[in-house]
Amino acid sequence: MTEPALPHALAWARHGHGVFPLHYPVKHNDQVACSCGRLCGKHAAKHPYAVRGFAPHGCLDATLNPRLIERWFGLCLPNANLGVSTENLVVVDVDPRDGGDESLRALEREHGELLPTWRALTGGGEHIIFAAADGVEIYNVVANQMTDPPLGPGIDVRARGGYIVGVPSRHMSGGVYAWSVDHHPHDTPLAIAPDWLVEKLTARGPATNPDGGSAEPIPSDKWARLTRQPIEEYRDAAAASIAGHFFRHSCDYELVLGMLHAWNTTWCKPPLDHDELKDVVDRIALREANRIRAQLNRGE
């Protein structure tokens, strides 16, 4: 019997971090499949449960309301995996399969051992969870979609506009997400992201903006990764990067939305829901409009 998600969801909400339901593994004909019923690849049992009005906008539907949480995870979807909004967090997502453990060791050699904070074991890697510092805007990082990821290969970041799969969610492999024994929330306080980490994640070169969009032309190798191969993880971040690039080059809103829908259908595995994709485009369009407005106000 797997541990229920409900008490963990309520605990996250008490700490001020919204939660929402994700799809989960199910057995079908002696095989394990994602509860969405589709071939989801690496995204299986990790994407928002958007059926019948549950979290149709993904992490944008994350809630702190204990009654709604009890309805979702206690009554309607007791088997759902747990999605945790990282709007007020900075989560360092280490994947050893892509060299994340080596990158983490290199960072600690340069900056010293990371502060004690919450850590969760994932499907082969770990989530190192920090509280976001007040007044600092950190956004999601998808290392394999970047030529020079800020924390090195194999280390993604989930922060503003993102989410993580929380303990005690289940893997397609049959394992579960679990708290690290030495970094359990019962025994370890949630640390604020260290200054050096914040600096690395807020120092922006000429090629990127806060949402992953591009101020300069996106390098051809990044375009190839974004538009010529299936996108199974962090599809929202990939969509934001493409939308940001187009808006920075004065493309019309409807044209951007149409192109993103075609890209989403062809390359996202599984495709983002229509409303979720539109939310991404709307968010990037608003940020670009605010950027232009600020420039005009400064007389640039």
N, C-alpha and C positions, 0 to 999 in steps of 0.2 A: 504494500500500500504506500503510495507516494505521499509526501507531506503536502497538505493543502496550501494553496497560495494565499487564501484569505487573510490569515494573521500577518503575513509578510506585507501584503498590500496595505493593510491598515497601519502597520508600523511605518512604512514609507510615507503614508499620508500624514501621520502624526509629526513626522520630521519635516513636513512641508513640501514633499515631492509627489507630484501627481502620478497616478497609475491608470492603466487601462488593460483590457484583455488582448492576448495574442492567440493565434492559432496554436495547436498542440498536436503531438503525435497520436495517431490512432492505429489500431490493428485492423487490417482488412485482408482476408484470404491468407492469413498467416504471414503477412508482410506489414511493415510499418509505413504509414503514409501521413502526410500532413492533413489536418482536419479540414482544410479548404478543398480537398479533393483534386488538387492540381499537382503537376510536377513542378516543384518549387526550387529544386536544387539546394544550394547552400542556404537559401532563405526559408526553407521548410521549418514550420513550427516557430518562426521568429517574427512573422509579419502580423500587423493588426487584424483583429477579428472584426471585420467590417460587415458581417452578415446580420440581417434583420435589425439594422440600426445600432449595433454595438460598435463603437469606435470607428465610424465611417471615415473620419479624418485623421486616423492614427494618433500620434502623440498630441495632436491639437485637442483631442477629446479627453486627455488625461484629467483626472479629477482628484480632489482632496475630500470629497463628500463621503463620509463613512456609510451613509445609507445606500448611496449608489454603488459603492464598493462592495457592500454586503450583498446587494442585489446581483451585481455582476459575478463575483467570485464565490458567493455562498449559495445563491439560489439558481441563477440562470446558467452560469458557465463554471461549475465547480472544477472542471478539468482544464480550464484555460491556463495557458502560460501567462506569466506576469510581465507586462511592459512597464518600465519606470521612466518617466520623463526626466531628461537631463538638463532641463532649462536652467536650473540653479546649481548644476554640478559640472565637474570636469572629470570625465572618466577616461583613463588611459587604458586602452584595449590592446593587450599584448598577445600576439599570435605567433608562437614559436615556429609554425610551419612556414612563415614568410620571413623568418629571421628576427622576430620581435624580441626574443629573449636576449639575443646578441646586442640588439640596439639598446635595450634597457640597461644591460651591463655597461655599455659604452657611456650612456648618460650618467649612470651612477659613478663611474670612474671620474667623469668630468665635474660633476656637481655634488657628489656625496650621496650617501644612501637616502632613498626616499623616506619622508616622514611616515611614522606609523599612522595608518588610516584604514578604512574599510577595504577589504579585498575579497573578491569572489572568484572561485574557480569556474571556468567556463568549459567549453567543449574541447579542451586541449590547451587553452591559454588562461588568462586571468583578466579581470577588471580591477584596476586600482582606482578607487573612488575618492575624489576630493570635493569639498565645497567650493563653489565659485566665489572669488573675492568680490566684494561689493564694488560696483561701478566699472567692472572689467567685462568686456564682451569677448567671449571665446566661442568659436563656432566649430562645427564638425570637420574632422580631417579623415580622408579616406586615402591611406598611404599608397595603395596600388593604383590609384588614379592620379598620382603626382610624380613628377620627375625627381623632386627633392623634398620628401616629406619632412616636416619640422622635427619630428622625434626619431626619424630613421625608418628603414624598411620594417614592415611587420607591426607597426604601432599606429593604430587608429585612435582618434579622439572623438568622443561623443559629448557634446555640450549643448549650447543653445540651439533649439530647434530639433533636437535628436532624442533618442531613447536607447535604453539597454534592455536586454532580457534579464530579468531578475530572479534571484533565488526564490523558490525551489523549482523553477521551470525545468521541463524535461527536454533532453536532446533526442533527436531522431535515432541516435546510436543506442538509446536505452539508459544513458547516464542522466545525471541531474546537475543543475547549477547549485553550487554549495558555497557557503562562507568558508574562507580560510580559517583554520583553527586558531591561528595566531593573530588574526585581524578581524575578529567577529564584532559586529556592532554592540553586542552586550559588554564587551571588554575593552574596546578601543574607540576613542572618540573620532568623529569625522573631522579630518584635518582640512585646513584651507590650502588650496593649491599653492605650492611654493613659488616664490618670486621668479626663479629661473625658468620654471615651467610656463608660467604666465607670459614671461618675456618671449620665449620661443614660440608660443602659440598666438601672440598678438603682433609679432614683428612680421610685417607683410612686405614681401618683395613686389616688384612691378607686375607680376603675373597674376596676382590673386586679389580678391576683395573679400569681405567678411563672409559672404554666402557661398564662396567657392567659385563665383563667376570671375571673369577675366577682364582686367583693365587693358591688357595688351593681347594680341592674338595668342590663342592657346597653342602651345607647341604641337607639332604634328604627331609626336608619339603619344601625347595625352589625348588628342582627338581620336587616334586609332583605338585607344583603350576605351574611350567613352562611346564611340559610334560604330565600331566594327567588331565587337565581341559582346556576348551576353553579359548583362549586369545583374548579378544575383544578390549582392549585398549593398546596403547604403544607396539604394536606387534613388531615394529622395535627394541625397547629396549630389549624385551625378546629374540629376535633372536641374538642380539649382545651379550647378557649374555651367551647364550649357545655356540655361536661360540668362544667367548673368552675363555671359559672353555676348549673346545676341543683343541684350538691352544696352550694353556698353557701346555697341556699334549701331545704335539708333534703329533697331528693327521694330516694326509695328507689333503691338501687343497681340493682335489676332494671328499674325504670322508666326510669332514665337509660340503661341499656344498650339497652333496647328502642327508646327514642326515637332514640338515636344510630344504631341499625341502620336504622331507617326513613329518617332523614335521609341517611345514607350511601348507601343504595340510590337515593334520589331525586336527590340533588344532587352527589355526588362523581363526578367524571369522570376516570378510572375509579373505581369504589368501592374503598375500602380493603378489604383482605382481612379476613375475620372475626377472625382471631387478632390482626392488627395493630390493629384498632379496639378489641378487648377489652383489649389491652395499654395503649392510651391511657386508656380508662375506668378500668382498675385503677390506673394510675399516679396519676391525678387523685384517685381515691377515697382512695388511701393518703395522699397529701399533705394532703387535707382532714381525714382522721382524725388525722394527726399535728398539724395546726394546732389542732384542737379539744382534743386531749390536752394540748398545750402551754398553751393558755388555761386549762384546768382546773388544771394544775399551778401556774400563776401566780395562781390564785384569781380569775380575771376572770369 
